[in-house]
Amino acid sequence: KAAIDTLTVSLAREFGARNIRVNVVAPGYTETDQTKGLGDSDFGAALLNGVPLRKELARPEEIAPSVVFLASDDAAWVTGERINASGGVR
């Protein structure tokens, strides 16, 4: 995560003069084809139990608004930042 954060800040500084914003969304455990049935194993159940918000996988449509926000004019003054859309997982 530190490498992505550093790259994000560096690119934001580099491209800011050209009015290009650089940000990152860091999703937590998210429902995908590969994660279906994750909670059925002891390992998966332990992972999901560590999610402070709801003890379950996020749905992609719950992560998408963060991306939409960063792409919108509402985020015109946001650059070099990370949004954790993780349900509290660190």
Secondary structure, DSSP 8 states (H G I E B T S, - for coil): -HHHHHHHHHHHHHHGGGT----EEEE-SB--GGGTTGGGSHHHHHHHHT-TTTSS-B-HHHHHHHHHHHHSGGGTT--S-EEEESTT--
